[in-house]
């Protein structure tokens, strides 16, 4: 597949935002490269929530508990939704982010066997019985903003030794997809997920848990 040039990502995503009812963001900023979309989102938001920041390449992404997120060049998706900090518990936001990633990937690849693992991982269950991580979510609060960072493995074909057997990409699962299409699917998915109350979030997670 010929990937959409990064110069066209913003226009494409703005169209998705315009078509999404009760969208959680109202504008998008695309950067060719950044150390972290979380840090860029704080700067580019300018104190106003509602911005989606997407990077063509993220060089020093973060995961939960101080871990690093391996972006492996320009083959994955790194995106941060900078929303108003309304005091909602981080666990609920993480659950909403995980559910959004599940729904977005499922919309693109309904044939995949996907499961959620607390607090923030999306796993693909494969025929060999292994569950490999395909996406993760990071929740941070800074400058009056709630930052929902999402990383998705899209085009990777190889992994470093410490990730081999634990990580998998959409390409390795047989899905040849444009990276901006993944972000486009995340916009309505997250908008819907964060609108759910805790009871509904728990209900959906219960049906999708990796050990269910």
C-alpha positions in Angstrom: 0.0 0.0 0.0 1.2 3.5 -0.8 0.9 5.5 2.4 -0.8 8.9 2.4 1.9 11.6 2.5 2.2 13.1 5.9 1.5 16.5 4.4 -2.0 15.3 3.7 -2.7 13.8 7.2 -4.1 17.0 8.8 -6.7 17.6 6.1 -7.8 14.0 6.2 -8.1 13.9 9.9 -9.9 17.3 10.0 -12.5 15.7 7.8 -12.9 12.8 10.2 -13.3 15.3 13.1 -16.0 17.2 11.2 -17.9 14.0 10.5 -17.7 12.7 14.1 -20.8 13.6 16.3 -19.7 15.0 19.7 -16.1 14.7 18.8 -13.6 14.8 21.7 -11.2 17.0 19.7 -11.8 20.0 17.4 -8.4 20.4 15.7 -5.4 18.4 14.7 -1.7 19.1 14.6 0.6 16.8 12.6 4.4 16.8 13.2 6.9 14.9 11.2 9.0 13.9 14.2 8.9 14.5 17.9 10.4 13.0 21.0 7.0 12.5 22.5 3.5 13.4 21.3 2.5 13.9 25.0 5.0 16.7 25.3 4.2 18.2 22.0 0.5 18.1 22.8 1.0 20.3 25.9 2.9 22.8 23.8 0.7 22.8 20.8 -2.6 22.9 22.8 -1.6 26.4 24.0 -3.7 25.9 27.1 -6.8 25.1 25.1 -8.1 21.4 25.2 -9.4 19.6 22.2 -6.3 19.1 20.1 -5.1 15.8 18.5 -1.4 15.6 18.0 0.0 12.9 15.6 3.6 12.2 14.8 5.1 10.7 11.7 7.9 9.5 13.9 8.2 9.5 17.7 11.8 9.0 19.0 11.4 8.6 22.8 7.9 7.6 23.5 6.8 6.7 27.0 4.6 3.9 28.3 3.1 3.2 31.7 5.2 3.1 34.9 8.2 4.8 33.3 8.6 2.2 30.5 9.6 3.2 27.0 7.3 2.8 23.9 9.2 1.4 20.9 8.0 3.3 17.9 10.5 1.6 15.6 11.0 4.4 13.2 8.1 5.6 11.1 6.2 2.3 11.1 3.8 2.8 14.0 1.3 5.4 15.1 1.9 7.8 18.0 -1.0 10.1 18.8 -2.1 12.2 21.8 -5.6 13.5 22.5 -5.3 16.5 24.7 -8.6 17.0 26.5 -10.0 19.1 29.3 -9.0 17.7 32.8 -12.5 17.1 34.2 -11.2 15.2 37.2 -12.2 11.8 35.9 -10.1 9.0 37.4 -7.1 7.9 35.4 -8.2 4.3 35.6 -11.4 5.2 33.8 -9.6 7.2 31.1 -7.1 4.3 30.6 -10.0 1.9 30.2 -11.7 4.2 27.7 -8.5 4.5 25.8 -8.0 0.8 25.7 -11.6 0.3 24.5 -11.2 3.0 21.8 -8.1 1.2 20.5 -9.9 -2.1 20.4 -12.9 -0.6 18.6 -10.7 1.3 16.1 -8.6 -1.8 15.2 -11.7 -4.0 15.1 -13.3 -1.5 12.6 -10.3 -1.9 10.3 -9.8 -5.6 10.9 -12.9 -7.4 12.1 -11.3 -10.8 11.5 -8.7 -10.3 14.3 -9.2 -11.9 17.7 -8.5 -8.9 20.0 -8.5 -8.8 23.8 -7.8 -6.1 26.4 -5.4 -6.4 29.3 -5.5 -4.1 32.3 -4.6 -1.4 32.6 -4.0 -0.3 29.0 -3.0 -3.0 26.5 -4.6 -4.3 23.4 -3.6 -7.9 22.6 -4.0 -10.0 19.5 -4.7 -13.7 20.1 -3.0 -15.7 17.4 -3.3 -19.2 16.1 -0.2 -20.3 18.0 -1.9 -19.5 21.2 0.2 -16.5 22.1 -1.2 -13.1 23.0 1.0 -10.3 21.6 0.7 -6.6 22.2 -0.5 -4.5 19.4 -1.3 -1.2 21.1 -1.0 0.7 24.4 -2.4 3.7 26.2 -0.7 6.3 28.5 -2.7 8.7 30.6 -1.0 11.9 31.9 -2.3 15.1 33.4 -0.4 18.4 32.8 -1.1 22.1 32.4 -4.8 21.6 33.0 -5.0 18.9 30.3 -5.8 15.2 30.3 -3.4 13.6 27.8 -4.5 10.3 26.3 -1.5 8.9 24.4 -2.0 6.0 22.1 0.6 3.9 20.3 -0.3 1.3 17.7 2.0 -1.1 15.9 1.1 -0.7 12.2 3.8 -1.6 9.7 6.5 -3.3 11.7 7.9 -6.6 10.4 10.8 -7.1 12.8 11.4 -6.5 16.5 14.3 -6.1 18.8 15.1 -9.2 20.8 13.5 -7.9 23.9 10.2 -7.4 22.0 10.2 -10.5 19.8 7.4 -12.8 20.9 5.7 -10.0 22.9 4.8 -7.4 20.2 3.0 -7.7 16.9 1.9 -5.3 14.2 -1.2 -5.0 12.0 1.1 -5.8 9.0 2.3 -9.0 10.7 -1.4 -10.0 11.3 -2.1 -9.6 7.6 -3.5 -6.1 7.5 -2.0 -3.7 5.0 -3.3 -0.4 6.3 -2.4 3.3 5.9 -1.3 4.7 9.2 -3.5 7.8 9.0 -6.5 5.4 8.6 -5.7 4.0 12.0 -5.7 7.5 13.5 -8.9 8.3 11.6 -10.5 5.2 13.2 -9.3 6.3 16.7 -11.1 9.6 16.6 -14.7 8.4 16.7 -13.8 5.4 18.8 -12.3 7.5 21.6 -15.1 10.1 21.3 -17.6 7.3 22.0 -15.5 5.5 24.6 -14.9 8.6 26.9 -18.7 9.3 26.8 -19.4 6.0 28.6 -19.9 5.9 32.3 -17.9 3.5 34.5 -20.6 0.8 34.6 -20.7 0.6 30.8 -16.9 0.7 30.6 -16.6 -2.2 33.0 -19.3 -4.1 31.2 -17.5 -3.8 27.8 -14.1 -4.6 29.3 -15.5 -7.7 31.0 -16.5 -9.1 27.6 -13.1 -8.3 26.1 -10.6 -9.2 28.9 -7.7 -11.4 27.7 -8.5 -13.9 30.4 -12.3 -13.9 29.8 
